[in-house]
Amino acid sequence: MEANRKWLSIPEQTRKMLIGNVFCSQCLDAVTIKDFIITGDPAGVVLEGKCAACGHPVARVVEMDN
Ligand SMILES: [Zn+2]
């Protein structure tokens, strides 16, 4: 399955939670990711974007069953 479709198969509430809970190594805190793209990963999908607070590049792996 294409990465973007995989991502969209996750319930919206869960997606919102994931988007708002990405670790930023600059802020040293959980932040909201912005301007992100979805890429494929053997474990699931990866969100790659920027920290909404400081603009530092951040990424989050979302592990999925398939
Ligand atoms: Zn940040």
N, CA, C, O and the ligand as a Tripos MOL2 file, in Angstrom:
@<TRIPOS>MOLECULE
protein
  265   263    67     0     0
PROTEIN
NO_CHARGES

@<TRIPOS>ATOM
      1 N           0.8490   -1.1950    0.0000 N.3       1 MET1
      2 CA          0.0000    0.0000    0.0000 C.3       1 MET1
      3 C           0.8910    1.2540    0.0000 C.2       1 MET1
      4 O           1.9400    1.2940    0.6420 O.2       1 MET1
      5 N           0.4520    2.2390   -0.7160 N.am      2 GLU2
      6 CA          1.1850    3.4880   -0.7880 C.3       2 GLU2
      7 C           1.2270    4.1560    0.5950 C.2       2 GLU2
      8 O           0.2760    4.0570    1.3700 O.2       2 GLU2
      9 N           2.3320    4.8280    0.8870 N.am      3 ALA3
     10 CA          2.5380    5.3990    2.2240 C.3       3 ALA3
     11 C           1.4090    6.3510    2.6230 C.2       3 ALA3
     12 O           0.9240    6.3090    3.7530 O.2       3 ALA3
     13 N           1.0020    7.1910    1.7060 N.am      4 ASN4
     14 CA         -0.0360    8.1680    2.0420 C.3       4 ASN4
     15 C          -1.3690    7.4920    2.3580 C.2       4 ASN4
     16 O          -2.0970    7.9220    3.2520 O.2       4 ASN4
     17 N          -1.6780    6.4380    1.6210 N.am      5 ARG5
     18 CA         -2.9260    5.7110    1.8960 C.3       5 ARG5
     19 C          -2.8520    4.9840    3.2290 C.2       5 ARG5
     20 O          -3.8310    4.9130    3.9730 O.2       5 ARG5
     21 N          -1.6700    4.4450    3.5150 N.am      6 LYS6
     22 CA         -1.4690    3.7990    4.8210 C.3       6 LYS6
     23 C          -1.7630    4.7870    5.9390 C.2       6 LYS6
     24 O          -2.4720    4.4840    6.8990 O.2       6 LYS6
     25 N          -1.1980    5.9770    5.7850 N.am      7 TRP7
     26 CA         -1.3770    7.0320    6.7920 C.3       7 TRP7
     27 C          -2.8520    7.3630    6.9570 C.2       7 TRP7
     28 O          -3.3520    7.4780    8.0760 O.2       7 TRP7
     29 N          -3.5450    7.5150    5.8290 N.am      8 LEU8
     30 CA         -4.9540    7.8980    5.8790 C.3       8 LEU8
     31 C          -5.8420    6.7760    6.4040 C.2       8 LEU8
     32 O          -6.9940    7.0100    6.7700 O.2       8 LEU8
     33 N          -5.3090    5.5610    6.4410 N.am      9 SER9
     34 CA         -6.0850    4.4470    6.9820 C.3       9 SER9
     35 C          -6.1040    4.4700    8.5140 C.2       9 SER9
     36 O          -6.8860    3.7590    9.1450 O.2       9 SER9
     37 N          -5.2330    5.2970    9.1030 N.am     10 ILE10
     38 CA         -5.2230    5.4520   10.5570 C.3      10 ILE10
     39 C          -6.3870    6.3600   10.9440 C.2      10 ILE10
     40 O          -6.6240    7.3640   10.2720 O.2      10 ILE10
     41 N          -7.1160    6.0350   12.0070 N.am     11 PRO11
     42 CA         -8.2390    6.8860   12.4220 C.3      11 PRO11
     43 C          -7.7950    8.3350   12.6380 C.2      11 PRO11
     44 O          -6.6960    8.5970   13.1270 O.2      11 PRO11
     45 N          -8.6720    9.2670   12.2620 N.am     12 GLU12
     46 CA         -8.3140   10.6820   12.3110 C.3      12 GLU12
     47 C          -7.8590   11.1370   13.6980 C.2      12 GLU12
     48 O          -6.9110   11.9110   13.8290 O.2      12 GLU12
     49 N          -8.5430   10.6490   14.7240 N.am     13 GLN13
     50 CA         -8.1650   11.0420   16.0840 C.3      13 GLN13
     51 C          -6.7300   10.6300   16.3980 C.2      13 GLN13
     52 O          -5.9820   11.3810   17.0240 O.2      13 GLN13
     53 N          -6.3560    9.4310   15.9570 N.am     14 THR14
     54 CA         -5.0010    8.9340   16.1950 C.3      14 THR14
     55 C          -3.9870    9.7530   15.4080 C.2      14 THR14
     56 O          -2.9060   10.0690   15.9040 O.2      14 THR14
     57 N          -4.3520   10.0920   14.1750 N.am     15 ARG15
     58 CA         -3.4510   10.9000   13.3580 C.3      15 ARG15
     59 C          -3.2020   12.2570   14.0040 C.2      15 ARG15
     60 O          -2.0690   12.7390   14.0370 O.2      15 ARG15
     61 N          -4.2630   12.8700   14.5150 N.am     16 LYS16
     62 CA         -4.1120   14.1740   15.1770 C.3      16 LYS16
     63 C          -3.1920   14.0650   16.3720 C.2      16 LYS16
     64 O          -2.3790   14.9540   16.6270 O.2      16 LYS16
     65 N          -3.3260   12.9590   17.1130 N.am     17 MET17
     66 CA         -2.4960   12.7500   18.2790 C.3      17 MET17
     67 C          -1.0240   12.6000   17.8720 C.2      17 MET17
     68 O          -0.1310   13.1360   18.5270 O.2      17 MET17
     69 N          -0.7890   11.8640   16.7800 N.am     18 LEU18
     70 CA          0.5750   11.6420   16.3090 C.3      18 LEU18
     71 C           1.2040   12.9470   15.8070 C.2      18 LEU18
     72 O           2.3720   13.2300   16.0740 O.2      18 LEU18
     73 N           0.4100   13.7350   15.0750 N.am     19 ILE19
     74 CA          0.8980   15.0080   14.5210 C.3      19 ILE19
     75 C           1.2780   15.9690   15.6530 C.2      19 ILE19
     76 O           2.2180   16.7540   15.5270 O.2      19 ILE19
     77 N           0.5360   15.8930   16.7540 N.am     20 GLY20
     78 CA          0.7810   16.8110   17.8600 C.3      20 GLY20
     79 C           1.7320   16.2710   18.9040 C.2      20 GLY20
     80 O           1.8760   16.8600   19.9760 O.2      20 GLY20
     81 N           2.3870   15.1540   18.6080 N.am     21 ASN21
     82 CA          3.2470   14.5250   19.6080 C.3      21 ASN21
     83 C           4.5230   13.9810   18.9600 C.2      21 ASN21
     84 O           4.7910   12.7800   18.9900 O.2      21 ASN21
     85 N           5.3060   14.9020   18.3700 N.am     22 VAL22
     86 CA          6.5720   14.5500   17.7280 C.3      22 VAL22
     87 C           7.6970   15.1810   18.5270 C.2      22 VAL22
     88 O           7.6190   16.3470   18.9120 O.2      22 VAL22
     89 N           8.7490   14.4020   18.7750 N.am     23 PHE23
     90 CA          9.8360   14.9460   19.5800 C.3      23 PHE23
     91 C          10.7570   15.8260   18.7480 C.2      23 PHE23
     92 O          11.2210   15.4220   17.6820 O.2      23 PHE23
     93 N          11.0180   17.0320   19.2430 N.am     24 CYS24
     94 CA         11.9520   17.9530   18.5880 C.3      24 CYS24
     95 C          13.2360   17.9980   19.3980 C.2      24 CYS24
     96 O          13.2120   18.2740   20.5980 O.2      24 CYS24
     97 N          14.3760   17.7190   18.7290 N.am     25 SER25
     98 CA         15.6570   17.6900   19.4380 C.3      25 SER25
     99 C          16.1590   19.0970   19.7430 C.2      25 SER25
    100 O          17.1020   19.2760   20.5130 O.2      25 SER25
    101 N          15.5250   20.0820   19.1370 N.am     26 GLN26
    102 CA         15.8850   21.4730   19.4010 C.3      26 GLN26
    103 C          15.1230   22.0020   20.6190 C.2      26 GLN26
    104 O          15.6980   22.6380   21.5030 O.2      26 GLN26
    105 N          13.8260   21.7270   20.6440 N.am     27 CYS27
    106 CA         12.9790   22.1640   21.7620 C.3      27 CYS27
    107 C          13.1100   21.2240   22.9570 C.2      27 CYS27
    108 O          12.7480   21.5790   24.0790 O.2      27 CYS27
    109 N          13.6300   20.0240   22.7070 N.am     28 LEU28
    110 CA         13.7160   18.9830   23.7420 C.3      28 LEU28
    111 C          12.3440   18.7240   24.3580 C.2      28 LEU28
    112 O          12.2020   18.5790   25.5720 O.2      28 LEU28
    113 N          11.3440   18.6710   23.4870 N.am     29 ASP29
    114 CA          9.9870   18.4830   23.9630 C.3      29 ASP29
    115 C           9.1360   17.8870   22.8340 C.2      29 ASP29
    116 O           9.5580   17.8350   21.6780 O.2      29 ASP29
    117 N           7.9470   17.4480   23.1920 N.am     30 ALA30
    118 CA          6.9920   16.9800   22.1930 C.3      30 ALA30
    119 C           6.3250   18.1960   21.5680 C.2      30 ALA30
    120 O           5.8080   19.0680   22.2670 O.2      30 ALA30
    121 N           6.3460   18.2390   20.2340 N.am     31 VAL31
    122 CA          5.8270   19.3970   19.5180 C.3      31 VAL31
    123 C           4.8640   18.9310   18.4270 C.2      31 VAL31
    124 O           4.6810   17.7340   18.2040 O.2      31 VAL31
    125 N           4.2590   19.9000   17.7600 N.am     32 THR32
    126 CA          3.4280   19.6000   16.5990 C.3      32 THR32
    127 C           4.3040   19.6630   15.3540 C.2      32 THR32
    128 O           5.1110   20.5790   15.1990 O.2      32 THR32
    129 N           4.1390   18.6770   14.4660 N.am     33 ILE33
    130 CA          4.8970   18.6620   13.2120 C.3      33 ILE33
    131 C           4.0940   19.4240   12.1540 C.2      33 ILE33
    132 O           2.8750   19.2760   12.0660 O.2      33 ILE33
    133 N           4.7880   20.2390   11.3530 N.am     34 LYS34
    134 CA          4.1000   20.9790   10.2910 C.3      34 LYS34
    135 C           4.8090   20.7610    8.9610 C.2      34 LYS34
    136 O           5.9480   20.2950    8.9170 O.2      34 LYS34
    137 N           4.1150   21.1060    7.8730 N.am     35 ASP35
    138 CA          4.6540   20.9760    6.5140 C.3      35 ASP35
    139 C           5.2340   19.5800    6.2860 C.2      35 ASP35
    140 O           6.3020   19.4410    5.6910 O.2      35 ASP35
    141 N           4.5380   18.5570    6.7530 N.am     36 PHE36
    142 CA          5.1360   17.2220    6.6850 C.3      36 PHE36
    143 C           4.6890   16.4360    5.4560 C.2      36 PHE36
    144 O           3.6330   16.6770    4.8700 O.2      36 PHE36
    145 N           5.5450   15.4860    5.0980 N.am     37 ILE37
    146 CA          5.2200   14.5490    4.0320 C.3      37 ILE37
    147 C           5.2270   13.1440    4.6420 C.2      37 ILE37
    148 O           5.8260   12.9100    5.6920 O.2      37 ILE37
    149 N           4.5570   12.2290    3.9690 N.am     38 ILE38
    150 CA          4.4840   10.8480    4.4310 C.3      38 ILE38
    151 C           5.3880   10.0040    3.5410 C.2      38 ILE38
    152 O           5.2440   10.0190    2.3190 O.2      38 ILE38
    153 N           6.3030    9.2790    4.1350 N.am     39 THR39
    154 CA          7.1370    8.3730    3.3600 C.3      39 THR39
    155 C           7.0020    6.9590    3.9130 C.2      39 THR39
    156 O           6.5970    6.7600    5.0580 O.2      39 THR39
    157 N           7.3470    5.9900    3.0840 N.am     40 GLY40
    158 CA          7.2340    4.6010    3.4950 C.3      40 GLY40
    159 C           8.3940    4.1750    4.3730 C.2      40 GLY40
    160 O           9.4890    4.7320    4.2940 O.2      40 GLY40
    161 N           8.1440    3.1900    5.2030 N.am     41 ASP41
    162 CA          9.1630    2.6390    6.0880 C.3      41 ASP41
    163 C           8.8230    1.1630    6.2810 C.2      41 ASP41
    164 O           7.6460    0.8020    6.2850 O.2      41 ASP41
    165 N           9.8370    0.2990    6.4430 N.am     42 PRO42
    166 CA          9.5350   -1.1280    6.6590 C.3      42 PRO42
    167 C           8.5890   -1.3480    7.8420 C.2      42 PRO42
    168 O           7.8090   -2.3000    7.8420 O.2      42 PRO42
    169 N           8.6550   -0.4760    8.8420 N.am     43 ALA43
    170 CA          7.8260   -0.6380   10.0390 C.3      43 ALA43
    171 C           6.4370   -0.0450    9.8760 C.2      43 ALA43
    172 O           5.5390   -0.3560   10.6580 O.2      43 ALA43
    173 N           6.2460    0.8070    8.8720 N.am     44 GLY44
    174 CA          4.9560    1.4780    8.7080 C.3      44 GLY44
    175 C           5.1080    2.6850    7.8090 C.2      44 GLY44
    176 O           5.3920    2.5470    6.6200 O.2      44 GLY44
    177 N           4.9190    3.8770    8.3740 N.am     45 VAL45
    178 CA          5.1460    5.1030    7.6150 C.3      45 VAL45
    179 C           5.9500    6.0820    8.4730 C.2      45 VAL45
    180 O           6.0460    5.9370    9.6910 O.2      45 VAL45
    181 N           6.5190    7.0710    7.8040 N.am     46 VAL46
    182 CA          7.2880    8.0890    8.5080 C.3      46 VAL46
    183 C           6.7380    9.4650    8.1570 C.2      46 VAL46
    184 O           6.4860    9.7660    6.9900 O.2      46 VAL46
    185 N           6.5530   10.3000    9.1820 N.am     47 LEU47
    186 CA          6.1990   11.6990    8.9670 C.3      47 LEU47
    187 C           7.5010   12.4800    8.9780 C.2      47 LEU47
    188 O           8.2760   12.3950    9.9310 O.2      47 LEU47
    189 N           7.7410   13.2390    7.9210 N.am     48 GLU48
    190 CA          8.9360   14.0760    7.8720 C.3      48 GLU48
    191 C           8.4990   15.5110    7.6520 C.2      48 GLU48
    192 O           7.8280   15.8210    6.6670 O.2      48 GLU48
    193 N           8.8810   16.3840    8.5700 N.am     49 GLY49
    194 CA          8.4810   17.7850    8.4380 C.3      49 GLY49
    195 C           9.2920   18.6670    9.3580 C.2      49 GLY49
    196 O          10.4620   18.4050    9.6360 O.2      49 GLY49
    197 N           8.6390   19.7250    9.8280 N.am     50 LYS50
    198 CA          9.3220   20.6990   10.6720 C.3      50 LYS50
    199 C           8.5760   20.8860   11.9800 C.2      50 LYS50
    200 O           7.3610   20.7000   12.0580 O.2      50 LYS50
    201 N           9.3310   21.2580   13.0060 N.am     51 CYS51
    202 CA          8.7480   21.5980   14.2910 C.3      51 CYS51
    203 C           7.9200   22.8800   14.1370 C.2      51 CYS51
    204 O           8.3970   23.8720   13.5860 O.2      51 CYS51
    205 N           6.6850   22.8500   14.6260 N.am     52 ALA52
    206 CA          5.8200   24.0270   14.5130 C.3      52 ALA52
    207 C           6.3140   25.1700   15.3930 C.2      52 ALA52
    208 O           5.9790   26.3290   15.1490 O.2      52 ALA52
    209 N           7.1060   24.8540   16.4120 N.am     53 ALA53
    210 CA          7.5700   25.8830   17.3330 C.3      53 ALA53
    211 C           8.8450   26.5680   16.8460 C.2      53 ALA53
    212 O           8.9490   27.7930   16.9160 O.2      53 ALA53
    213 N           9.8240   25.7920   16.3500 N.am     54 CYS54
    214 CA         11.1240   26.3850   16.0140 C.3      54 CYS54
    215 C          11.5570   26.1440   14.5690 C.2      54 CYS54
    216 O          12.5310   26.7500   14.1230 O.2      54 CYS54
    217 N          10.8740   25.2900   13.8330 N.am     55 GLY55
    218 CA         11.2260   25.0610   12.4340 C.3      55 GLY55
    219 C          12.2990   24.0150   12.2140 C.2      55 GLY55
    220 O          12.6680   23.7440   11.0710 O.2      55 GLY55
    221 N          12.8080   23.4230   13.2790 N.am     56 HIS56
    222 CA         13.8340   22.3830   13.1730 C.3      56 HIS56
    223 C          13.2280   21.1510   12.4840 C.2      56 HIS56
    224 O          12.0810   20.7970   12.7600 O.2      56 HIS56
    225 N          13.9840   20.4950   11.5920 N.am     57 PRO57
    226 CA         13.4460   19.2770   10.9560 C.3      57 PRO57
    227 C          13.1680   18.1890   11.9910 C.2      57 PRO57
    228 O          14.0070   17.8990   12.8440 O.2      57 PRO57
    229 N          11.9920   17.5990   11.9030 N.am     58 VAL58
    230 CA         11.6260   16.5170   12.8150 C.3      58 VAL58
    231 C          11.0070   15.3860   12.0000 C.2      58 VAL58
    232 O          10.5140   15.5990   10.8920 O.2      58 VAL58
    233 N          11.0400   14.1930   12.5600 N.am     59 ALA59
    234 CA         10.4510   13.0430   11.8920 C.3      59 ALA59
    235 C           9.8960   12.1070   12.9440 C.2      59 ALA59
    236 O          10.3720   12.0690   14.0790 O.2      59 ALA59
    237 N           8.8890   11.3560   12.5550 N.am     60 ARG60
    238 CA          8.3200   10.3820   13.4800 C.3      60 ARG60
    239 C           7.9360    9.1240   12.7080 C.2      60 ARG60
    240 O           7.2240    9.1820   11.7050 O.2      60 ARG60
    241 N           8.4200    7.9950   13.1940 N.am     61 VAL61
    242 CA          8.0270    6.7140   12.6110 C.3      61 VAL61
    243 C           6.7070    6.2760   13.2440 C.2      61 VAL61
    244 O           6.5610    6.2770   14.4660 O.2      61 VAL61
    245 N           5.7630    5.9060   12.4040 N.am     62 VAL62
    246 CA          4.4910    5.3880   12.8810 C.3      62 VAL62
    247 C           4.4620    3.9020   12.5240 C.2      62 VAL62
    248 O           4.3490    3.5390   11.3530 O.2      62 VAL62
    249 N           4.5650    3.0620   13.5270 N.am     63 GLU63
    250 CA          4.5930    1.6270   13.2720 C.3      63 GLU63
    251 C           3.1860    1.1120   13.0050 C.2      63 GLU63
    252 O           2.2300    1.4620   13.6960 O.2      63 GLU63
    253 N           3.0890    0.2700   11.9800 N.am     64 MET64
    254 CA          1.7820   -0.2580   11.6010 C.3      64 MET64
    255 C           1.8820   -1.7560   11.3920 C.2      64 MET64
    256 O           2.9700   -2.3000   11.2050 O.2      64 MET64
    257 N           0.7290   -2.4190   11.4240 N.am     65 ASP65
    258 CA          0.6920   -3.8780   11.3380 C.3      65 ASP65
    259 C           1.1420   -4.3870    9.9680 C.2      65 ASP65
    260 O           1.9110   -5.3440    9.8760 O.2      65 ASP65
    261 N           0.6570   -3.7400    8.9050 N.am     66 ASN66
    262 CA          0.9820   -4.2560    7.5720 C.3      66 ASN66
    263 C           2.1230   -3.4570    6.9700 C.2      66 ASN66
    264 O           2.5470   -3.7350    5.8480 O.2      66 ASN66
    265 ZN         11.4040   22.6370   17.9290 Zn       67 ZN67
@<TRIPOS>BOND
     1     1     2 1
     2     2     3 1
     3     3     4 2
     4     3     5 am
     5     5     6 1
     6     6     7 1
     7     7     8 2
     8     7     9 am
     9     9    10 1
    10    10    11 1
    11    11    12 2
    12    11    13 am
    13    13    14 1
    14    14    15 1
    15    15    16 2
    16    15    17 am
    17    17    18 1
    18    18    19 1
    19    19    20 2
    20    19    21 am
    21    21    22 1
    22    22    23 1
    23    23    24 2
    24    23    25 am
    25    25    26 1
    26    26    27 1
    27    27    28 2
    28    27    29 am
    29    29    30 1
    30    30    31 1
    31    31    32 2
    32    31    33 am
    33    33    34 1
    34    34    35 1
    35    35    36 2
    36    35    37 am
    37    37    38 1
    38    38    39 1
    39    39    40 2
    40    39    41 am
    41    41    42 1
    42    42    43 1
    43    43    44 2
    44    43    45 am
    45    45    46 1
    46    46    47 1
    47    47    48 2
    48    47    49 am
    49    49    50 1
    50    50    51 1
    51    51    52 2
    52    51    53 am
    53    53    54 1
    54    54    55 1
    55    55    56 2
    56    55    57 am
    57    57    58 1
    58    58    59 1
    59    59    60 2
    60    59    61 am
    61    61    62 1
    62    62    63 1
    63    63    64 2
    64    63    65 am
    65    65    66 1
    66    66    67 1
    67    67    68 2
    68    67    69 am
    69    69    70 1
    70    70    71 1
    71    71    72 2
    72    71    73 am
    73    73    74 1
    74    74    75 1
    75    75    76 2
    76    75    77 am
    77    77    78 1
    78    78    79 1
    79    79    80 2
    80    79    81 am
    81    81    82 1
    82    82    83 1
    83    83    84 2
    84    83    85 am
    85    85    86 1
    86    86    87 1
    87    87    88 2
    88    87    89 am
    89    89    90 1
    90    90    91 1
    91    91    92 2
    92    91    93 am
    93    93    94 1
    94    94    95 1
    95    95    96 2
    96    95    97 am
    97    97    98 1
    98    98    99 1
    99    99   100 2
   100    99   101 am
   101   101   102 1
   102   102   103 1
   103   103   104 2
   104   103   105 am
   105   105   106 1
   106   106   107 1
   107   107   108 2
   108   107   109 am
   109   109   110 1
   110   110   111 1
   111   111   112 2
   112   111   113 am
   113   113   114 1
   114   114   115 1
   115   115   116 2
   116   115   117 am
   117   117   118 1
   118   118   119 1
   119   119   120 2
   120   119   121 am
   121   121   122 1
   122   122   123 1
   123   123   124 2
   124   123   125 am
   125   125   126 1
   126   126   127 1
   127   127   128 2
   128   127   129 am
   129   129   130 1
   130   130   131 1
   131   131   132 2
   132   131   133 am
   133   133   134 1
   134   134   135 1
   135   135   136 2
   136   135   137 am
   137   137   138 1
   138   138   139 1
   139   139   140 2
   140   139   141 am
   141   141   142 1
   142   142   143 1
   143   143   144 2
   144   143   145 am
   145   145   146 1
   146   146   147 1
   147   147   148 2
   148   147   149 am
   149   149   150 1
   150   150   151 1
   151   151   152 2
   152   151   153 am
   153   153   154 1
   154   154   155 1
   155   155   156 2
   156   155   157 am
   157   157   158 1
   158   158   159 1
   159   159   160 2
   160   159   161 am
   161   161   162 1
   162   162   163 1
   163   163   164 2
   164   163   165 am
   165   165   166 1
   166   166   167 1
   167   167   168 2
   168   167   169 am
   169   169   170 1
   170   170   171 1
   171   171   172 2
   172   171   173 am
   173   173   174 1
   174   174   175 1
   175   175   176 2
   176   175   177 am
   177   177   178 1
   178   178   179 1
   179   179   180 2
   180   179   181 am
   181   181   182 1
   182   182   183 1
   183   183   184 2
   184   183   185 am
   185   185   186 1
   186   186   187 1
   187   187   188 2
   188   187   189 am
   189   189   190 1
   190   190   191 1
   191   191   192 2
   192   191   193 am
   193   193   194 1
   194   194   195 1
   195   195   196 2
   196   195   197 am
   197   197   198 1
   198   198   199 1
   199   199   200 2
   200   199   201 am
   201   201   202 1
   202   202   203 1
   203   203   204 2
   204   203   205 am
   205   205   206 1
   206   206   207 1
   207   207   208 2
   208   207   209 am
   209   209   210 1
   210   210   211 1
   211   211   212 2
   212   211   213 am
   213   213   214 1
   214   214   215 1
   215   215   216 2
   216   215   217 am
   217   217   218 1
   218   218   219 1
   219   219   220 2
   220   219   221 am
   221   221   222 1
   222   222   223 1
   223   223   224 2
   224   223   225 am
   225   225   226 1
   226   226   227 1
   227   227   228 2
   228   227   229 am
   229   229   230 1
   230   230   231 1
   231   231   232 2
   232   231   233 am
   233   233   234 1
   234   234   235 1
   235   235   236 2
   236   235   237 am
   237   237   238 1
   238   238   239 1
   239   239   240 2
   240   239   241 am
   241   241   242 1
   242   242   243 1
   243   243   244 2
   244   243   245 am
   245   245   246 1
   246   246   247 1
   247   247   248 2
   248   247   249 am
   249   249   250 1
   250   250   251 1
   251   251   252 2
   252   251   253 am
   253   253   254 1
   254   254   255 1
   255   255   256 2
   256   255   257 am
   257   257   258 1
   258   258   259 1
   259   259   260 2
   260   259   261 am
   261   261   262 1
   262   262   263 1
   263   263   264 2
@<TRIPOS>SUBSTRUCTURE
     1 MET1         2 RESIDUE 1 A MET
     2 GLU2         6 RESIDUE 1 A GLU
     3 ALA3        10 RESIDUE 1 A ALA
     4 ASN4        14 RESIDUE 1 A ASN
     5 ARG5        18 RESIDUE 1 A ARG
     6 LYS6        22 RESIDUE 1 A LYS
     7 TRP7        26 RESIDUE 1 A TRP
     8 LEU8        30 RESIDUE 1 A LEU
     9 SER9        34 RESIDUE 1 A SER
    10 ILE10       38 RESIDUE 1 A ILE
    11 PRO11       42 RESIDUE 1 A PRO
    12 GLU12       46 RESIDUE 1 A GLU
    13 GLN13       50 RESIDUE 1 A GLN
    14 THR14       54 RESIDUE 1 A THR
    15 ARG15       58 RESIDUE 1 A ARG
    16 LYS16       62 RESIDUE 1 A LYS
    17 MET17       66 RESIDUE 1 A MET
    18 LEU18       70 RESIDUE 1 A LEU
    19 ILE19       74 RESIDUE 1 A ILE
    20 GLY20       78 RESIDUE 1 A GLY
    21 ASN21       82 RESIDUE 1 A ASN
    22 VAL22       86 RESIDUE 1 A VAL
    23 PHE23       90 RESIDUE 1 A PHE
    24 CYS24       94 RESIDUE 1 A CYS
    25 SER25       98 RESIDUE 1 A SER
    26 GLN26      102 RESIDUE 1 A GLN
    27 CYS27      106 RESIDUE 1 A CYS
    28 LEU28      110 RESIDUE 1 A LEU
    29 ASP29      114 RESIDUE 1 A ASP
    30 ALA30      118 RESIDUE 1 A ALA
    31 VAL31      122 RESIDUE 1 A VAL
    32 THR32      126 RESIDUE 1 A THR
    33 ILE33      130 RESIDUE 1 A ILE
    34 LYS34      134 RESIDUE 1 A LYS
    35 ASP35      138 RESIDUE 1 A ASP
    36 PHE36      142 RESIDUE 1 A PHE
    37 ILE37      146 RESIDUE 1 A ILE
    38 ILE38      150 RESIDUE 1 A ILE
    39 THR39      154 RESIDUE 1 A THR
    40 GLY40      158 RESIDUE 1 A GLY
    41 ASP41      162 RESIDUE 1 A ASP
    42 PRO42      166 RESIDUE 1 A PRO
    43 ALA43      170 RESIDUE 1 A ALA
    44 GLY44      174 RESIDUE 1 A GLY
    45 VAL45      178 RESIDUE 1 A VAL
    46 VAL46      182 RESIDUE 1 A VAL
    47 LEU47      186 RESIDUE 1 A LEU
    48 GLU48      190 RESIDUE 1 A GLU
    49 GLY49      194 RESIDUE 1 A GLY
    50 LYS50      198 RESIDUE 1 A LYS
    51 CYS51      202 RESIDUE 1 A CYS
    52 ALA52      206 RESIDUE 1 A ALA
    53 ALA53      210 RESIDUE 1 A ALA
    54 CYS54      214 RESIDUE 1 A CYS
    55 GLY55      218 RESIDUE 1 A GLY
    56 HIS56      222 RESIDUE 1 A HIS
    57 PRO57      226 RESIDUE 1 A PRO
    58 VAL58      230 RESIDUE 1 A VAL
    59 ALA59      234 RESIDUE 1 A ALA
    60 ARG60      238 RESIDUE 1 A ARG
    61 VAL61      242 RESIDUE 1 A VAL
    62 VAL62      246 RESIDUE 1 A VAL
    63 GLU63      250 RESIDUE 1 A GLU
    64 MET64      254 RESIDUE 1 A MET
    65 ASP65      258 RESIDUE 1 A ASP
    66 ASN66      262 RESIDUE 1 A ASN
    67 ZN67       265 GROUP 0 **** ****
